[in-house]
């Protein structure tokens, strides 16, 4: 076999290996030749369900649309909150916090009333003489001139 014949054979092998396979063609239209009634509704025609997109890919597409819509909603909500915070005035803050302050005041009053109602009423009466004995002995020792140390003993 000569060199040119070997080169031609290698070329044919490579062309056969890298030749694309013909893609199958699907009909893009359908013609129904069944007779149509002269009046009234036409009966339904069975159509095969041939989806081009796999179910998992359609699911991912729907999920990505949902995530995108959710993120857009969160972004719009954040923008609205930040726009509201940018236009805060003292009167606005007071009007927003006033109901909370009133609610806290009512809760504190109710809690105080409940705690007083729960507290036990005790009447302890002491009879007899009361003696108070207080004795203080203070001894103070100070030593040193510049770095003085003082020791106080209280008994």
Secondary structure, 3 states (H helix, E strand, C coil): CCHHHHHHHHHHHHHHHHCCCCCCCCCCCCCCCCCCCCCCCCCCCCCCCCCCCCHHHHHHHHHHHHHHHHHHHHHHHHHHHHHHHHCCCHHHHHHHHHHHHHHHHHHHHHHHHHHHHHCCCCCCCCCCCCCCCCCCCEEEEEECCCCCEEEEEEC
